Amino acid sequence: MNDSKRGFTTAILHSDRGAPIEHGALHKPLHLSIAYGYRDARDLAAVFQGRAAGYSYGRQGNPTSAALETKITAMEGGTGTVTFATGMAAIGAIVMALLKAGDHVVSSQYVFGNTASLLLTLEAHGHPVSFVDATDAAKVEAALTPATRLVFVETIANPRVQVADLARIGEVCRARGILYVVDNTMTSPWLFKPKDVHAGLIVNALTKYIGGHGNALAGAITDTGLFDWTRFANIAENYKTQPPRNWGLQQLRKKGLRDFGGTLAPEQAHHIAVGAETLALRMERICSNALALSKWLAEQPQVRAVYYPGLASHPQHALARSLFRHYGGLLSFELADGHDPFEFLNRLKVVVLSSNLGDNRTLAIPVAHTIFYEMGAQRRAAMGIADSLIRISVGIEDETDLVEDFRQALA
């Protein structure tokens, strides 16, 4: 069977075997060396100059991370991927490698707290940033200026699960020739492919659903091949030796990875690659659990509001239904007045109190008091984050056990 016609999981499981592997191993092995020797100095020079494939130094990647990059590229239907030590390192690489002083960024106002913090730091360094309501493409378009170089959105926001107007924002960016960056972490390539809405670059925090097991940090940037890099003014001349479709990733690998050093270690790359094999299977169970739990919570008198795109009450329910295979594994809810979120959380027995998400285990956290605490009350209010808001990253446990755990904790 042609590799391009294989199903999602089949392609992931067998991607390493597209080229010979030492001793017939089923997984690409760990390559721990940070330096690579060449018999011909001309070959060494060609690799350094980007004229030949190969490895020059471990900070720019190695065969183990390259195998993972091949998997992510196939998942997203892209032309290439660069991996990083964390998802935040990937986002940081985009702004540091592709922007110059004065370049303007338009971002969703609902982005993850650390992403918002990074963009505010970027603004302090001379890059104006406009935070807008990305559930409405018209507001994104209204924020664009002649200096706008990129638009950054997430598919589903964390923690209030607002769904960006992804397709229409993509049309705006394509018409204006603006780089459209979509963070696909909350959906994963199994639920959604940003390439379908004309994204130029896709970010994935591999730590989350793609890795799935909470045992490795990693991030990735995938080029979809849709953005015309010849229209991007900030590509350095020495990175134009390759075909234009490679310019963006080349600069990201050199300026974003090599220079800033957010390198993915081979051990972590191996963990993520193995975890990725079961992404589709895990997401099916996670999404099923999340929908059932959100529906159950919405019926409880102790709960004031439930936020989940799969509920008909969600403002972007119809949009989510049109975009995504399922509605994701993240939900949040507010307790009714008189119910202490800390007391409720401390009564949970199956659910783990933790800041991570995308794990096989169901995790819960009081948002305003932890991951969004540094933002302050005013910005939290603007993002719709109440003091009683609890975020749930749903796992793969048995549905009945999850519902019973919430039932006894609310009793």
N, C-alpha and C positions, 0 to 999 in steps of 0.2 A: 504493500500500500504506500502511495506517495505520502511523505511526511505532512505535506500541507493539507491533506484530506483527513488526517487522523483527528480523533476527538480530543477535547481539551486535556483530560486526564491521561489518556494514552500518550499524547505528545510529551507531556511533562515526564512521565515515568521513563520514557525511552530516549529522552533528548541527549543524555550523556553518551549514548551508544551511536550517535551520528558519526563519530570518528573513533578510531581504535583507542582503547583504554588499556593501560598496562595490566598484563596478566589476566585479561578478560574480566576485570572488576565491573560490577554493575553500576557503581557510582564513581564519578570522577574523584580520584584520591586527593588527600591533602598534600599540597605543595607548599612546604614551609620555607624554602629558600627565598631570600629577599634579593639576591643578585643572580644574573644569568650570563653565562660565558658564551662567546662566539669564536669560531676558528678563523673567520675572515673579518678583519676590522671594517671592511666595507659593509658587511651585513649588520654589524653593530651600529654603524652610522646610519644606515637606512632605517633601522628600527627607531632610533632616537628621533629621526627627522619625520617619521610617520609615513615613509615611503614603502615600508614592508611590515608585515605582521610579525609580532614577537613581543618579548618582554625585556624591558630595560632595567627596571628597579621596582622593588616590591611596593613602593608607595603608590604606583600607578596601576596596581593590580597584578594578579598572577593566574595561573591556569585554573585554580579552584574557583576563584571569583569570576573568571571569564565563563566558566561552565554555567554558573548561576545567571550571569548576564544573558546568556543564550536562552535560558529558560524564561526569564522575564520578558525578553524581546518577543519570544513566541507567544507568551500569554497575552501581551498587549497588541500583538500584530504590528510591531514597530520595525524600524530599520537598525536599531542598535540601542544598547543600554550601558550606563556606567553605574557601578555600585559604590556605596559609601558605608562608613562605619555606623551611621544612624540615618533615620529619615530627616532629622534636622540638618545634618551635614549635607544631605542632598539639596534641601531647599536653600541652605546657605551658599552652596556652590553656584546655584543659578543666579542669585543676586550679585554675588561677588565676581563671578567670572563673566557675566554677560552685560552688566550695567556699568555706566560711567557717570561721573558727577553730573547732577542735574536731570538725569533720566527719571521719568515719572512712572510710578507703579499704581495700578488700580487693583485693590484686593477686596475680597468679601469681608464684610465686617464681622462675620461669624467664624473666622478661621480659628483653629486650635490656639490656645493661649500662648504656647511657646513660639508658634509661627507669628502671631501678632507682636510678641515681644521682639522677635528678630526684625520684623519690618519697621517697628518703631526705632530700633537701633539703627537700621539702615537710613531712616529719615534723618536721624541726628548726624549722619555722615554725609548729608547733602543730596539725598534722593527723596524727593517728595512722594508721599504715599497717600492715596485717597481710599478710605475704607467705606464701602457702600453696601447696600442691601442687594446681595447677588441673587436673591430669589426673583428679582425683576431686572431683566436685561436692559430695559430703558434707563435704569439708574446707573448701570455700568457704563452705558454709552454716553450718558450725560457727563460722566466724570472724566472722559478721555480728553486729552490735550495734545497739541502737536509734539510734546515731549514724552508722551506715553510710550514706553518700550514693551511693557508686558502687562497682562492681566492674569491674576492668580486667584483661583477659586478651589474649593473642596467640593466633592460630589455631595456628600452629606455632612453637615456640620457636627462638630463635637462640642458641647453635649446636647444642644437643644434640637438636633437633627433637622435643621432647615435644609431644604433641597435647592441647590442653585439652579437657575434657569439655563442649564448647560448648553442646550442646542442653540438657543437664540443668542447667547453670549458668544458662542463659537462663530455664528454667522456675522456678528458685529466685528469680531477680531479678524476674520478672513477678509471682510470687505475693506477694512482699514489697514491690513498688512501688519497687524500687531501680534506679537508672540502670545499665544494662549497657553497657559500652564494650568493643568488640572491635577490636583492631588486626589488620587484614586484610592487612598488608604482605607477609607470607611466602607467602600464597596468591594474592592479587589477586582482583578480582571475577570473573575468568574461572574460577577453580578453586572459588570458594566465595562465597556471599552471606550475611554475618552476619545479615541481616534474617530469614533462614529459621530462625534460632535465637533470635529475639526480641531482638536487640541494639537498643538505643536510639540509640547513636551508633557510627559506624564510622570508624576512623582508617586512613589509607593514607599511607605514606611514598612519595610519587609518584616520588621519586628512583629507586626500585628497579624492580620489574617493569613498572609502568605506563608510566614514561618509557622505561626499558629500555636506553638508550644511554650512560649514564654521563656525560651532558653538561649536567645541570640538577638543582639541588636544589629540592624542593618537598614539601609535605605537604597533607593534606586531612582535614576532618571532615565526614561525611555524616550527616544526621538521617534515620533510617528511617521516621519518622512513627508508630512503635509506642509510644513512651514518652509517658505522660500528664504533660505539664509542669505541669498544675494541681496535681499532687501533689508537685512539687519546691519545697521551701520557700525556695530561694535565688534565685528570679527577682525582679529588681528591679521595682518598681511601674511605672517609666517604660518598661519593655520589654513591658508587657502591653497595649499599644495595638493589637496585631495579634491575629489568631486564636491560641489557645493552642498550636497545632501549630508556630507560628513562634517561640515565646518562646525556646527553647533556642538556636537558631541566631542569633537577634537578639542575645542576650547574648554569645554567643561572638564574633560579629563586632565588637560594640562593646567589650566588656571584654577579650576575648582577642586580637583583632586590632588594633583601633584604639588601645587604650591601651598595649599592649605592643609594637606596631610590627613584628611578624614578617611583614611584607608580602611576598607573592610578586611579583617583578618581571615585567613583561609579557614580556620576552625569555625568561625561564625558563618561564613559562606556555605560551608558544608551542612551545618545545622539547618539553615534556611532552605537550602536546596532539597534536603530530605523532607522537611516539613511541607514544602510546596506540593509534594506529590499527592497529598490528600486534600488539597484546598477545596475542590468542588464538593467532595463528600462532606467535609466539615461544614462548609457554608450552607449546604442544604439543611443540615440538622440545626445549625445555629439560627438560621432565619425562621425555620418552623417554630423553634422554641420561643424566639423573640416575639413573633406574631401572637402566639398563644398566650404568653405571659402579659403582653401589653393589653390584649383584650380582657384578660382576667382582672388586671389592675384597674382598668377603666371602670369596672363594675363595683369596685370596693368603696364604701362610704368614707374610709380613712384616707382616701387618695383624692386630692383636689384636681389634678390634671396629669395626663399621660401624654408624652411626646414620642410618637413613633410613626414613620411614614406609611406604615401598613394600615393605620387606622383611618377610617373615612373622615374622622374629625380633623386630621392633620391638614394644614393649609395647602401643602403641596402633594397631597395624596395622589391626585390624578397625574401630576407631573412625574412623580416617582414611579407610578404604574407604567407610564409610557417609556421611561428611560431604563429601568433596572429589571433584571431577571427576578429578583426578590427584593425585599425592603431593608435588608441589612440586619446586623446583629446588635446594634446599639439602640438603646431607648433610655429615656429619663422620665422621672415623674416627681411631682410635688406632693408632699403630705398635707392633709387638711390641717387647719389651725388647731393648735392644742396637742399635736403629735410631734414629739422630739425626734429629728432625723437620726441623731446619735443613738438614742435608745432603741429605735427601730433597727438600725444597722447592727447593733451589738447583739440582737436577738437572732440574727440569721445564723444558721448552722451549716448549710451546704454552701451558700454563697461566700466567697472570699472577699474580705475588705482589702482592696488593692487598687493602685493607680493605673495599672496596665489595661489594655483592651485587646480584643482579638485573640484571647487565649482560649484553649479548650475548656477551661473552667469559667464559670460565671463569676464575674467580679463586680463589686459595688463600691462607690465612693461618694462622699458628700462634696459636691462640686465647689460651692462658694467658699468652703473652708479649707480647700486643699489646692487643686490644680488651677483654680481661677482666683485664689486669694490675693495674689500680688497685684492683680488688676485694679483692685479697689471697688468700693460699692457702686460708684457712679458708672464705671464702664460695665460692671456686671449687670446693672439695671438696664443699660442700653442694649445689652445682648440678651435680655430676658432671662437672666439667671437668678432665680429666687434663692433665698437663704436655705430653704428646705429642699432644694433640688437634689435629687439623687440620680446618679448615672449608673446604668447597668450595662455591662458588656456581657451579653448572653453567651453561654458556652454550649457544650454538647451533652450535658447531663440528660437524664430521662426527664421528659416534660412534667410528669406527675410529681417527681421529687422537687423540681424547681417551684412549681405552684404551691405545693404543700409547705415548703420552706417560707415562702412569702406569706402564706396564710397564717402560719403559727407566729411569725414575727409581727404581723399586723394585729393579731388577736388581742 
